[in-house]
Amino acid sequence: MSERRPEVADVFRTYEKDFFANWGHVLNAEQRKAFAAIRDCRTAALGGHVEYVEQCDECGHRVISYNSCRNRHCPKCQAMARAKWMAAREAELLPVPYFHVVFTLPQQIGALALQNAREIYTILFRATAETLLTISADPKRLGAAAGFLAVLHTWGQNLHLHPHLHCVVPGGGIGPGGACWIGCRKQSFFLPVRVLGSRFRNMFLTYLREAFDAGRLQFHGELTALNRAAAFAALCNRARRMKWIVHAKPPFGGQEQVLKYLARYTHRVAISNRRILSMADGKVAFLWKDYAGGSRTKPMTLHAVEFIRRFLLHILPAGFVRIRQFGFLANRARRKKLALCRELLGAPSATPRSALADFRDRKPDEKRCPVCRTGHMILIRLPLRIDSS
């Protein structure tokens, strides 16, 4: 019988005192709240559904079904949220090619989010949206009103801060006056990435300077010098001379592939439980993909306190929306604009398969029994209340 592999919550519970002794003084309210939620998720601390238990379909092992924390940063609590969101997005897909485009902040600029997360991430969304929508509308490029979905990720595979936006972009847009659909003419991304990168850099730095001049950026500790206008201007000038990377991947094979991509990326957290290999002697080992080394998957070992510190770097400000839609997919006009897109494309109304129903009905393939390791834990209802003591 193999032992259960540790989870993020196990690391939090085991090394909580050590972590707070080192870093408790710098945590903000959102980080403290997320830490407590992840630590207590599906434990007696949050209470349990006493009339329900999970039972192995092979060996009969039973455990109480404890409440979930429902924190959006918790590795255990994303499946249902993802299914609900996917059920809504499924009806919005159009019968056109879709592209995956990634806008990444340079390290020197991304580091500003350590102390100004809300402002930096808001500017990242704004600069990306204006870049894609403006260049798409240029008659020399596409000449159409585009739409796209953007998902904020703040981490790299090693858990360091690495802010970037994953964008899913339909290959085309609404022509002038809404008279026609203008599709992309290339199977590679229909907007040149060098032009996108240059425009993105200029827009971001313009908005960043406006935020600084308006006093919306604050710097402390090692970044204190940036409170001086000359030092901040020097940073912006260095960033303006750099090449900002926009990466466009080949188009998805079809709507099924778009949905699979969205399911993987939209509700991710900094690290999933399945990537964690071990926890022992004050250290945590986990898998990471080394993109600079041929995208090979390797093990990495960190001191547990450092692992927790890196994880908490990616707790977003309260209420910050990390999945946004723009152009003809923007919330205020989405239904009307999508109906127009379908009319222009001669496409029937969408008939989604209901990702939410699929989630509720699927077999729990990923939830193996911790005792026999062959069966699966399924939710059952008992005729009598059970004693959780």
ZATOR-227538 format. One record per residue (C-alpha): residue number from 1; residue in one letter; x negated, y, z negated. Coordinates in pm, 1 decimal, always signed. Layout:
<recs>
+-----+---+----------+----------+----------+
!   k ! r !        X !        Y !        Z !
+-----+---+----------+----------+----------+
! NUM ! A !        X !        Y !        Z !
...
+-----+---+----------+----------+----------+
</recs>
This chain:
<recs>
+-----+---+----------+----------+----------+
!   k ! r !        X !        Y !        Z !
+-----+---+----------+----------+----------+
!   1 ! M !     +0.0 !     +0.0 !     +0.0 !
!   2 ! S !   -147.6 !   +339.3 !   +103.4 !
!   3 ! E !   -116.6 !   +639.4 !   -125.2 !
!   4 ! R !    +96.1 !   +938.6 !    -36.2 !
!   5 ! R !   -107.8 !  +1209.1 !   +128.4 !
!   6 ! P !   -112.4 !  +1541.6 !    -57.9 !
!   7 ! E !    +96.2 !  +1837.8 !    +50.7 !
!   8 ! V !    +53.7 !  +2213.4 !    +22.7 !
!   9 ! A !   +279.4 !  +2208.2 !   -285.3 !
!  10 ! D !    +50.0 !  +1953.2 !   -454.1 !
!  11 ! V !   -246.9 !  +2184.3 !   -403.3 !
!  12 ! F !    -51.0 !  +2475.1 !   -549.0 !
!  13 ! R !    +56.8 !  +2278.4 !   -855.6 !
!  14 ! T !   -282.8 !  +2122.3 !   -923.2 !
!  15 ! Y !   -497.0 !  +2433.5 !   -884.2 !
!  16 ! E !   -253.8 !  +2706.6 !   -986.7 !
!  17 ! K !   -447.6 !  +2813.9 !  -1296.4 !
!  18 ! D !   -781.0 !  +2824.1 !  -1116.6 !
!  19 ! F !   -636.5 !  +3025.4 !   -830.6 !
!  20 ! F !   -463.0 !  +3284.9 !  -1045.4 !
!  21 ! A !   -772.7 !  +3325.2 !  -1259.6 !
!  22 ! N !   -963.3 !  +3426.0 !   -946.5 !
!  23 ! W !   -705.6 !  +3601.9 !   -729.9 !
!  24 ! G !   -392.5 !  +3667.5 !   -935.9 !
!  25 ! H !   -478.2 !  +4035.3 !   -976.4 !
!  26 ! V !   -457.0 !  +4107.2 !   -601.5 !
!  27 ! L !   -137.7 !  +3919.5 !   -511.7 !
!  28 ! N !   +167.2 !  +4117.9 !   -406.2 !
!  29 ! A !   +526.1 !  +4037.8 !   -499.6 !
!  30 ! E !   +599.7 !  +3846.8 !   -176.0 !
!  31 ! Q !   +294.3 !  +3625.5 !   -221.6 !
!  32 ! R !   +384.3 !  +3545.1 !   -580.6 !
!  33 ! K !   +741.8 !  +3462.8 !   -482.9 !
!  34 ! A !   +630.7 !  +3235.8 !   -197.7 !
!  35 ! F !   +375.8 !  +3060.7 !   -419.2 !
!  36 ! A !   +639.6 !  +2979.2 !   -682.3 !
!  37 ! A !   +892.9 !  +2866.6 !   -422.3 !
!  38 ! I !   +652.7 !  +2631.1 !   -243.3 !
!  39 ! R !   +519.0 !  +2495.2 !   -573.9 !
!  40 ! D !   +867.7 !  +2412.1 !   -701.9 !
!  41 ! C !  +1033.6 !  +2305.2 !   -376.2 !
!  42 ! R !  +1228.0 !  +1978.7 !   -412.4 !
!  43 ! T !  +1127.4 !  +1931.7 !   -775.5 !
!  44 ! A !  +1323.7 !  +1933.3 !  -1099.3 !
!  45 ! A !  +1227.7 !  +2300.4 !  -1142.4 !
!  46 ! L !  +1488.3 !  +2392.9 !   -880.2 !
!  47 ! G !  +1746.5 !  +2140.2 !   -992.6 !
!  48 ! G !  +1883.8 !  +1847.3 !   -797.6 !
!  49 ! H !  +2191.0 !  +1716.9 !   -621.4 !
!  50 ! V !  +2267.9 !  +1473.1 !   -900.6 !
!  51 ! E !  +2532.5 !  +1286.7 !   -701.5 !
!  52 ! Y !  +2288.3 !  +1226.6 !   -416.2 !
!  53 ! V !  +1966.1 !  +1031.3 !   -395.5 !
!  54 ! E !  +1730.0 !   +928.9 !   -120.1 !
!  55 ! Q !  +1689.9 !   +553.3 !    -79.5 !
!  56 ! C !  +1445.9 !   +352.0 !   +128.2 !
!  57 ! D !  +1623.1 !   +144.9 !   +393.3 !
!  58 ! E !  +1369.6 !   -135.5 !   +344.9 !
!  59 ! C !  +1264.5 !   -173.6 !    -19.3 !
!  60 ! G !  +1549.6 !    +17.2 !   -187.0 !
!  61 ! H !  +1322.8 !   +269.5 !   -365.3 !
!  62 ! R !  +1528.8 !   +565.2 !   -487.4 !
!  63 ! V !  +1446.7 !   +925.1 !   -574.6 !
!  64 ! I !  +1666.6 !  +1218.2 !   -675.2 !
!  65 ! S !  +1736.9 !  +1461.5 !   -392.4 !
!  66 ! Y !  +1611.1 !  +1788.1 !   -539.3 !
!  67 ! N !  +1698.2 !  +2132.1 !   -406.2 !
!  68 ! S !  +1490.7 !  +2299.4 !   -138.0 !
!  69 ! C !  +1338.4 !  +2641.9 !   -194.8 !
!  70 ! R !  +1438.9 !  +2763.6 !   +154.7 !
!  71 ! N !  +1143.8 !  +2998.7 !   +165.6 !
!  72 ! R !  +1045.2 !  +3064.5 !   +526.5 !
!  73 ! H !   +678.4 !  +3001.2 !   +447.1 !
!  74 ! C !   +739.8 !  +2656.5 !   +295.6 !
!  75 ! P !   +620.4 !  +2361.6 !   +508.5 !
!  76 ! K !   +914.6 !  +2149.5 !   +387.2 !
!  77 ! C !  +1198.2 !  +2390.3 !   +458.6 !
!  78 ! Q !  +1171.1 !  +2474.2 !   +827.8 !
!  79 ! A !  +1346.6 !  +2182.9 !   +998.8 !
!  80 ! M !  +1708.1 !  +2290.8 !   +941.0 !
!  81 ! A !  +1630.5 !  +2658.8 !  +1003.1 !
!  82 ! R !  +1461.1 !  +2563.8 !  +1328.7 !
!  83 ! A !  +1754.8 !  +2346.9 !  +1436.6 !
!  84 ! K !  +2007.4 !  +2624.4 !  +1373.3 !
!  85 ! W !  +1798.0 !  +2877.6 !  +1562.4 !
!  86 ! M !  +1735.6 !  +2636.2 !  +1850.0 !
!  87 ! A !  +2107.0 !  +2563.1 !  +1886.9 !
!  88 ! A !  +2163.5 !  +2933.3 !  +1954.1 !
!  89 ! R !  +1868.9 !  +2972.8 !  +2193.7 !
!  90 ! E !  +1961.8 !  +2666.6 !  +2398.1 !
!  91 ! A !  +2258.0 !  +2847.1 !  +2553.7 !
!  92 ! E !  +2037.3 !  +3139.6 !  +2659.9 !
!  93 ! L !  +1799.2 !  +2952.9 !  +2889.7 !
!  94 ! L !  +1813.6 !  +3043.1 !  +3258.4 !
!  95 ! P !  +1737.7 !  +2812.1 !  +3556.0 !
!  96 ! V !  +1408.3 !  +2988.8 !  +3634.7 !
!  97 ! P !  +1040.2 !  +2918.3 !  +3557.3 !
!  98 ! Y !   +929.0 !  +3018.1 !  +3208.2 !
!  99 ! F !   +580.1 !  +3131.3 !  +3115.1 !
! 100 ! H !   +383.0 !  +3129.7 !  +2789.3 !
! 101 ! V !   +181.5 !  +3448.0 !  +2729.3 !
! 102 ! V !    -27.6 !  +3521.5 !  +2419.0 !
! 103 ! F !   -128.2 !  +3871.2 !  +2303.1 !
! 104 ! T !   -413.6 !  +3865.0 !  +2050.1 !
! 105 ! L !   -558.2 !  +4140.6 !  +1832.3 !
! 106 ! P !   -938.8 !  +4171.2 !  +1813.5 !
! 107 ! Q !  -1078.2 !  +4065.9 !  +1477.9 !
! 108 ! Q !  -1172.0 !  +4420.9 !  +1374.1 !
! 109 ! I !   -818.3 !  +4545.7 !  +1431.4 !
! 110 ! G !   -641.0 !  +4235.1 !  +1303.5 !
! 111 ! A !   -825.5 !  +4271.7 !   +972.5 !
! 112 ! L !   -632.3 !  +4594.3 !   +906.4 !
! 113 ! A !   -324.3 !  +4378.9 !   +846.0 !
! 114 ! L !   -476.7 !  +4253.4 !   +521.3 !
! 115 ! Q !   -366.7 !  +4579.2 !   +359.0 !
! 116 ! N !   -109.7 !  +4707.7 !   +608.7 !
! 117 ! A !    +74.9 !  +4398.0 !   +725.2 !
! 118 ! R !   +415.3 !  +4551.6 !   +795.2 !
! 119 ! E !   +274.1 !  +4843.4 !   +994.0 !
! 120 ! I !    +19.0 !  +4645.4 !  +1195.7 !
! 121 ! Y !   +259.8 !  +4366.6 !  +1286.9 !
! 122 ! T !   +530.6 !  +4618.2 !  +1381.3 !
! 123 ! I !   +284.9 !  +4792.8 !  +1614.1 !
! 124 ! L !   +183.4 !  +4456.4 !  +1759.3 !
! 125 ! F !   +544.1 !  +4381.7 !  +1855.5 !
! 126 ! R !   +598.8 !  +4732.4 !  +1989.8 !
! 127 ! A !   +283.0 !  +4744.4 !  +2201.0 !
! 128 ! T !   +346.7 !  +4396.1 !  +2342.8 !
! 129 ! A !   +707.8 !  +4477.1 !  +2432.0 !
! 130 ! E !   +623.5 !  +4803.1 !  +2605.3 !
! 131 ! T !   +337.5 !  +4637.8 !  +2791.9 !
! 132 ! L !   +544.5 !  +4353.0 !  +2935.2 !
! 133 ! L !   +857.1 !  +4556.6 !  +3006.7 !
! 134 ! T !   +675.2 !  +4854.3 !  +3161.9 !
! 135 ! I !   +450.0 !  +4652.7 !  +3391.5 !
! 136 ! S !   +738.6 !  +4423.8 !  +3492.8 !
! 137 ! A !   +941.2 !  +4729.7 !  +3593.5 !
! 138 ! D !   +657.1 !  +4863.8 !  +3810.7 !
! 139 ! P !   +761.7 !  +4823.1 !  +4178.7 !
! 140 ! K !   +400.1 !  +4731.3 !  +4259.2 !
! 141 ! R !   +426.8 !  +4430.8 !  +4024.0 !
! 142 ! L !   +776.3 !  +4283.8 !  +3984.5 !
! 143 ! G !  +1006.1 !  +4582.8 !  +4001.8 !
! 144 ! A !  +1265.2 !  +4434.3 !  +3769.7 !
! 145 ! A !  +1394.4 !  +4459.6 !  +3413.4 !
! 146 ! A !  +1243.8 !  +4161.4 !  +3235.2 !
! 147 ! G !  +1326.6 !  +3990.2 !  +2908.9 !
! 148 ! F !  +1126.3 !  +3777.0 !  +2670.7 !
! 149 ! L !  +1103.1 !  +3622.6 !  +2325.7 !
! 150 ! A !   +804.2 !  +3686.1 !  +2097.1 !
! 151 ! V !   +693.8 !  +3488.8 !  +1790.4 !
! 152 ! L !   +438.1 !  +3625.8 !  +1544.2 !
! 153 ! H !   +161.9 !  +3394.6 !  +1423.5 !
! 154 ! T !    -94.0 !  +3540.8 !  +1185.5 !
! 155 ! W !   -327.6 !  +3244.0 !  +1141.7 !
! 156 ! G !   -596.2 !  +3052.5 !  +1321.9 !
! 157 ! Q !   -652.9 !  +2678.9 !  +1285.0 !
! 158 ! N !   -901.3 !  +2742.9 !  +1001.6 !
! 159 ! L !   -638.0 !  +2954.3 !   +817.2 !
! 160 ! H !   -829.7 !  +3280.2 !   +863.8 !
! 161 ! L !   -630.2 !  +3588.2 !   +958.7 !
! 162 ! H !   -573.9 !  +3586.1 !  +1336.2 !
! 163 ! P !   -266.9 !  +3792.8 !  +1433.7 !
! 164 ! H !   -120.6 !  +3715.1 !  +1776.5 !
! 165 ! L !   +213.9 !  +3698.5 !  +1952.7 !
! 166 ! H !   +336.3 !  +3396.3 !  +2146.3 !
! 167 ! C !   +572.4 !  +3516.3 !  +2419.0 !
! 168 ! V !   +810.3 !  +3303.5 !  +2625.2 !
! 169 ! V !   +886.7 !  +3495.9 !  +2943.5 !
! 170 ! P !  +1143.2 !  +3405.3 !  +3212.8 !
! 171 ! G !   +988.0 !  +3429.5 !  +3557.8 !
! 172 ! G !  +1177.7 !  +3726.0 !  +3693.2 !
! 173 ! G !  +1421.3 !  +3999.0 !  +3597.7 !
! 174 ! I !  +1725.0 !  +4208.4 !  +3686.9 !
! 175 ! G !  +1672.8 !  +4421.9 !  +3994.9 !
! 176 ! P !  +1746.3 !  +4797.7 !  +4018.5 !
! 177 ! G !  +2108.6 !  +4876.0 !  +3947.0 !
! 178 ! G !  +2176.1 !  +4516.6 !  +3848.9 !
! 179 ! A !  +2229.3 !  +4427.6 !  +4214.7 !
! 180 ! C !  +2008.5 !  +4118.1 !  +4232.3 !
! 181 ! W !  +1775.1 !  +3885.4 !  +4049.3 !
! 182 ! I !  +1410.6 !  +3934.3 !  +4140.6 !
! 183 ! G !  +1212.7 !  +3617.9 !  +4083.5 !
! 184 ! C !   +838.6 !  +3585.5 !  +4047.5 !
! 185 ! R !   +648.1 !  +3497.9 !  +4360.4 !
! 186 ! K !   +368.5 !  +3299.1 !  +4198.1 !
! 187 ! Q !   +349.0 !  +2978.9 !  +4000.1 !
! 188 ! S !    +75.4 !  +3138.5 !  +3792.2 !
! 189 ! F !   +193.6 !  +3422.5 !  +3570.2 !
! 190 ! F !   +346.9 !  +3693.7 !  +3785.4 !
! 191 ! L !   +178.2 !  +3983.2 !  +3602.7 !
! 192 ! P !   -204.9 !  +4020.3 !  +3608.5 !
! 193 ! V !   -349.2 !  +3949.5 !  +3264.8 !
! 194 ! R !   -627.4 !  +4207.5 !  +3302.9 !
! 195 ! V !   -370.1 !  +4478.9 !  +3360.8 !
! 196 ! L !   -167.1 !  +4349.8 !  +3066.7 !
! 197 ! G !   -472.9 !  +4344.2 !  +2840.2 !
! 198 ! S !   -574.1 !  +4699.2 !  +2925.5 !
! 199 ! R !   -223.1 !  +4836.7 !  +2880.8 !
! 200 ! F !   -174.2 !  +4642.3 !  +2556.5 !
! 201 ! R !   -499.2 !  +4781.3 !  +2413.0 !
! 202 ! N !   -411.8 !  +5140.2 !  +2501.7 !
! 203 ! M !    -56.1 !  +5118.5 !  +2368.9 !
! 204 ! F !   -159.4 !  +4950.9 !  +2044.3 !
! 205 ! L !   -435.1 !  +5202.2 !  +1969.7 !
! 206 ! T !   -202.9 !  +5492.5 !  +2050.1 !
! 207 ! Y !    +56.0 !  +5370.3 !  +1801.7 !
! 208 ! L !   -215.0 !  +5283.9 !  +1549.4 !
! 209 ! R !   -348.5 !  +5639.4 !  +1562.1 !
! 210 ! E !     +4.3 !  +5776.9 !  +1519.8 !
! 211 ! A !    +50.8 !  +5559.5 !  +1210.2 !
! 212 ! F !   -277.7 !  +5682.9 !  +1063.5 !
! 213 ! D !   -195.7 !  +6048.2 !  +1129.6 !
! 214 ! A !   +146.7 !  +6002.8 !   +969.7 !
! 215 ! G !    -10.5 !  +5854.8 !   +656.3 !
! 216 ! R !   +148.5 !  +5512.1 !   +700.5 !
! 217 ! L !   -185.7 !  +5327.4 !   +671.9 !
! 218 ! Q !   -362.6 !  +5282.1 !   +339.2 !
! 219 ! F !   -705.6 !  +5128.2 !   +285.0 !
! 220 ! H !   -862.7 !  +5000.8 !    -36.3 !
! 221 ! G !  -1168.6 !  +4808.8 !   -150.8 !
! 222 ! E !  -1404.7 !  +4725.5 !   +134.3 !
! 223 ! L !  -1184.7 !  +4920.6 !   +377.5 !
! 224 ! T !  -1174.3 !  +5242.1 !   +172.1 !
! 225 ! A !  -1402.2 !  +5425.4 !   +417.2 !
! 226 ! L !  -1132.4 !  +5402.1 !   +684.6 !
! 227 ! N !   -924.0 !  +5656.4 !   +495.2 !
! 228 ! R !  -1161.6 !  +5917.2 !   +641.4 !
! 229 ! A !  -1045.8 !  +6037.7 !   +981.3 !
! 230 ! A !  -1393.6 !  +6015.8 !  +1134.2 !
! 231 ! A !  -1443.9 !  +5653.1 !  +1028.1 !
! 232 ! F !  -1100.5 !  +5552.4 !  +1151.2 !
! 233 ! A !  -1155.9 !  +5728.2 !  +1484.7 !
! 234 ! A !  -1487.8 !  +5547.2 !  +1525.1 !
! 235 ! L !  -1315.6 !  +5212.5 !  +1470.6 !
! 236 ! C !  -1053.0 !  +5296.6 !  +1733.1 !
! 237 ! N !  -1320.2 !  +5409.7 !  +1979.7 !
! 238 ! R !  -1509.0 !  +5082.9 !  +1939.4 !
! 239 ! A !  -1187.2 !  +4888.0 !  +1989.0 !
! 240 ! R !  -1104.2 !  +5089.9 !  +2300.8 !
! 241 ! R !  -1431.1 !  +4982.2 !  +2460.0 !
! 242 ! M !  -1355.4 !  +4615.1 !  +2396.9 !
! 243 ! K !  -1172.4 !  +4376.9 !  +2627.7 !
! 244 ! W !   -844.3 !  +4273.9 !  +2464.1 !
! 245 ! I !   -740.2 !  +3922.0 !  +2550.3 !
! 246 ! V !   -403.0 !  +3833.2 !  +2699.5 !
! 247 ! H !   -377.5 !  +3465.7 !  +2785.3 !
! 248 ! A !   -114.4 !  +3333.2 !  +3027.3 !
! 249 ! K !    -53.9 !  +2960.3 !  +3056.8 !
! 250 ! P !    +99.3 !  +2776.0 !  +3355.4 !
! 251 ! P !   +480.8 !  +2770.6 !  +3370.0 !
! 252 ! F !   +678.1 !  +2515.6 !  +3173.6 !
! 253 ! G !   +804.4 !  +2216.4 !  +3368.9 !
! 254 ! G !  +1169.6 !  +2290.5 !  +3295.2 !
! 255 ! Q !  +1418.7 !  +2388.0 !  +3029.1 !
! 256 ! E !  +1343.7 !  +2073.2 !  +2827.4 !
! 257 ! Q !   +979.4 !  +2178.7 !  +2801.9 !
! 258 ! V !  +1079.7 !  +2532.8 !  +2702.0 !
! 259 ! L !  +1292.1 !  +2395.5 !  +2419.1 !
! 260 ! K !  +1013.4 !  +2163.0 !  +2301.7 !
! 261 ! Y !   +772.9 !  +2453.6 !  +2298.2 !
! 262 ! L !  +1013.2 !  +2672.8 !  +2101.9 !
! 263 ! A !  +1072.0 !  +2389.9 !  +1854.5 !
! 264 ! R !   +696.3 !  +2367.1 !  +1792.9 !
! 265 ! Y !   +616.5 !  +2735.5 !  +1761.3 !
! 266 ! T !   +909.0 !  +2937.8 !  +1629.5 !
! 267 ! H !   +925.2 !  +2814.1 !  +1270.2 !
! 268 ! R !   +566.2 !  +2719.9 !  +1206.0 !
! 269 ! V !   +386.1 !  +2807.9 !   +885.5 !
! 270 ! A !    +12.5 !  +2855.5 !   +836.5 !
! 271 ! I !    -48.6 !  +2480.8 !   +797.3 !
! 272 ! S !   +181.9 !  +2180.1 !   +803.4 !
! 273 ! N !   +166.5 !  +1908.1 !   +540.0 !
! 274 ! R !    +71.9 !  +1644.8 !   +795.8 !
! 275 ! R !   -258.9 !  +1819.9 !   +864.2 !
! 276 ! I !   -377.3 !  +1776.2 !   +505.1 !
! 277 ! L !   -602.5 !  +1473.1 !   +461.7 !
! 278 ! S !   -700.9 !  +1470.8 !    +95.8 !
! 279 ! M !   -725.7 !  +1665.6 !   -227.8 !
! 280 ! A !   -996.3 !  +1572.8 !   -478.2 !
! 281 ! D !  -1270.7 !  +1723.0 !   -694.8 !
! 282 ! G !  -1142.3 !  +2075.4 !   -646.6 !
! 283 ! K !  -1146.2 !  +2051.9 !   -267.5 !
! 284 ! V !   -890.6 !  +2012.9 !    +10.9 !
! 285 ! A !   -964.2 !  +1844.9 !   +343.3 !
! 286 ! F !   -746.2 !  +1910.4 !   +646.1 !
! 287 ! L !   -749.7 !  +1877.0 !  +1023.7 !
! 288 ! W !   -808.2 !  +2172.6 !  +1252.9 !
! 289 ! K !   -850.7 !  +2221.5 !  +1626.1 !
! 290 ! D !  -1178.4 !  +2383.8 !  +1726.4 !
! 291 ! Y !  -1082.6 !  +2579.2 !  +2038.7 !
! 292 ! A !  -1435.7 !  +2714.9 !  +2076.7 !
! 293 ! G !  -1570.8 !  +2358.9 !  +2069.0 !
! 294 ! G !  -1366.7 !  +2204.9 !  +2346.3 !
! 295 ! S !  -1037.6 !  +2199.0 !  +2151.2 !
! 296 ! R !  -1155.1 !  +1899.8 !  +1953.3 !
! 297 ! T !   -971.6 !  +1809.7 !  +1634.2 !
! 298 ! K !  -1205.3 !  +1800.8 !  +1335.3 !
! 299 ! P !  -1181.4 !  +1773.3 !   +956.8 !
! 300 ! M !  -1252.3 !  +2082.4 !   +746.7 !
! 301 ! T !  -1305.2 !  +2093.5 !   +371.0 !
! 302 ! L !  -1240.5 !  +2400.1 !   +156.6 !
! 303 ! H !  -1244.5 !  +2461.5 !   -215.5 !
! 304 ! A !   -881.9 !  +2440.7 !   -328.6 !
! 305 ! V !   -879.9 !  +2800.7 !   -450.6 !
! 306 ! E !  -1002.6 !  +2920.0 !   -111.6 !
! 307 ! F !   -744.2 !  +2703.0 !    +64.4 !
! 308 ! I !   -465.7 !  +2867.8 !   -136.8 !
! 309 ! R !   -611.0 !  +3214.8 !    -79.6 !
! 310 ! R !   -615.5 !  +3164.2 !   +296.2 !
! 311 ! F !   -263.6 !  +3022.2 !   +300.9 !
! 312 ! L !   -125.6 !  +3324.0 !   +112.6 !
! 313 ! L !   -284.5 !  +3564.1 !   +363.3 !
! 314 ! H !     +1.0 !  +3469.4 !   +595.1 !
! 315 ! I !   +294.8 !  +3551.7 !   +369.5 !
! 316 ! L !   +491.1 !  +3817.7 !   +556.1 !
! 317 ! P !   +640.8 !  +4129.3 !   +397.8 !
! 318 ! A !   +993.6 !  +4088.3 !   +264.0 !
! 319 ! G !  +1252.7 !  +4114.5 !   +537.4 !
! 320 ! F !  +1000.7 !  +4128.1 !   +820.3 !
! 321 ! V !  +1142.0 !  +3963.9 !  +1134.7 !
! 322 ! R !   +881.1 !  +3738.8 !  +1298.0 !
! 323 ! I !  +1090.6 !  +3621.3 !  +1596.1 !
! 324 ! R !  +1214.1 !  +3900.7 !  +1822.0 !
! 325 ! Q !  +1368.7 !  +3928.7 !  +2166.4 !
! 326 ! F !  +1331.4 !  +4214.2 !  +2413.1 !
! 327 ! G !  +1458.0 !  +4342.8 !  +2745.8 !
! 328 ! F !  +1766.3 !  +4162.8 !  +2872.3 !
! 329 ! L !  +1731.6 !  +3923.6 !  +2576.0 !
! 330 ! A !  +1746.2 !  +4203.5 !  +2317.0 !
! 331 ! N !  +2017.8 !  +4153.4 !  +2055.5 !
! 332 ! R !  +2233.7 !  +4454.4 !  +2138.3 !
! 333 ! A !  +2293.3 !  +4358.8 !  +2501.8 !
! 334 ! R !  +2201.4 !  +3990.5 !  +2522.0 !
! 335 ! R !  +2543.1 !  +3840.1 !  +2593.7 !
! 336 ! K !  +2631.5 !  +4091.7 !  +2864.7 !
! 337 ! K !  +2287.9 !  +4084.1 !  +3028.8 !
! 338 ! L !  +2264.8 !  +3704.6 !  +3026.6 !
! 339 ! A !  +2606.2 !  +3680.9 !  +3188.7 !
! 340 ! L !  +2479.4 !  +3917.2 !  +3460.1 !
! 341 ! C !  +2161.7 !  +3709.8 !  +3504.1 !
! 342 ! R !  +2365.4 !  +3392.5 !  +3552.3 !
! 343 ! E !  +2594.2 !  +3565.9 !  +3799.0 !
! 344 ! L !  +2298.8 !  +3695.8 !  +4001.8 !
! 345 ! L !  +2135.4 !  +3352.2 !  +3996.1 !
! 346 ! G !  +2458.2 !  +3173.4 !  +4083.8 !
! 347 ! A !  +2412.8 !  +2960.5 !  +3773.6 !
! 348 ! P !  +2696.2 !  +2811.0 !  +3565.5 !
! 349 ! S !  +2739.5 !  +2892.1 !  +3199.6 !
! 350 ! A !  +2508.7 !  +2699.5 !  +2969.9 !
! 351 ! T !  +2636.1 !  +2384.0 !  +2800.6 !
! 352 ! P !  +2397.6 !  +2326.3 !  +2509.9 !
! 353 ! R !  +2359.5 !  +1978.9 !  +2365.2 !
! 354 ! S !  +2363.3 !  +2124.6 !  +2013.9 !
! 355 ! A !  +2017.9 !  +2097.8 !  +1864.3 !
! 356 ! L !  +2179.2 !  +2130.8 !  +1523.1 !
! 357 ! A !  +2389.6 !  +1818.6 !  +1573.8 !
! 358 ! D !  +2082.5 !  +1636.7 !  +1701.6 !
! 359 ! F !  +1898.9 !  +1735.8 !  +1384.1 !
! 360 ! R !  +2175.1 !  +1615.6 !  +1154.7 !
! 361 ! D !  +2222.8 !  +1286.2 !  +1335.4 !
! 362 ! R !  +1862.5 !  +1192.1 !  +1405.9 !
! 363 ! K !  +1689.5 !   +905.7 !  +1227.1 !
! 364 ! P !  +1443.0 !  +1026.4 !   +964.7 !
! 365 ! D !  +1140.5 !   +890.2 !  +1148.0 !
! 366 ! E !   +905.3 !  +1132.6 !   +978.0 !
! 367 ! K !  +1020.6 !  +1056.1 !   +621.2 !
! 368 ! R !   +851.0 !   +730.5 !   +532.9 !
! 369 ! C !   +902.0 !   +562.0 !   +198.3 !
! 370 ! P !   +614.0 !   +648.0 !    -39.0 !
! 371 ! V !   +628.8 !   +297.6 !   -190.5 !
! 372 ! C !   +649.7 !    +42.7 !    +90.7 !
! 373 ! R !   +527.4 !   +278.0 !   +368.6 !
! 374 ! T !   +740.1 !    +92.1 !   +625.7 !
! 375 ! G !  +1093.9 !   +195.0 !   +545.9 !
! 376 ! H !  +1246.6 !   +541.8 !   +569.1 !
! 377 ! M !  +1412.8 !   +752.0 !   +302.0 !
! 378 ! I !  +1779.1 !   +818.6 !   +380.9 !
! 379 ! L !  +2028.0 !  +1032.6 !   +190.8 !
! 380 ! I !  +2303.9 !   +837.2 !    +17.4 !
! 381 ! R !  +2584.6 !   +927.3 !   -219.6 !
! 382 ! L !  +2628.6 !   +742.0 !   -544.8 !
! 383 ! P !  +2971.0 !   +675.3 !   -696.5 !
! 384 ! L !  +2843.3 !   +779.8 !  -1038.5 !
! 385 ! R !  +2632.6 !  +1069.4 !  -1158.4 !
! 386 ! I !  +2273.6 !   +979.2 !  -1228.9 !
! 387 ! D !  +2055.9 !  +1074.6 !  -1521.7 !
! 388 ! S !  +1765.3 !  +1283.0 !  -1397.8 !
! 389 ! S !  +1577.3 !  +1232.2 !  -1721.1 !
+-----+---+----------+----------+----------+
</recs>
